[in-house]
Amino acid sequence: MADHAIPHFHNDPGVPVIKVGVKEFMCMGATPPQDHPHIFIDMGSEGEAICSYCSTRFVYDPALGAHAEPAVCEWSQTA
């Protein structure tokens, strides 16, 4: 995750929910080259958000830190 100042997450596995440990992040839909525009999502005081491009539902879990569950949904350019 050190590649980005803001964590990036994708949904290549097609899971209905991705748990994330941050409230501000980028959704990229899928890994390149099938990604959608990388959009900034800020949950604010809410505990979940839905990406307006790919409809992935993100749920906040502070125990995860800057990571995701499933972990495969974390984006790294070295991945």
FENRA-V161320 format. One line per field, one symbol per residue. ss: DSSP state (2 for helix, 1 for strand, 0 for the rest). psi: psi as a letter, one per 30 degrees, with the letter a starting at -180 (. if undefined). Layout:
BEGIN
ss->???
psi->???
END
This chain:
BEGIN
ss->0000000110000000111100011110000000000011110000011100000011110222000110222100000
psi->fffkekkkllhefhlfkkkkglfklkkgdllkggllkjkkkjfbflgllkkfefgkkkkkjfffbglljkfffkkkff.
END
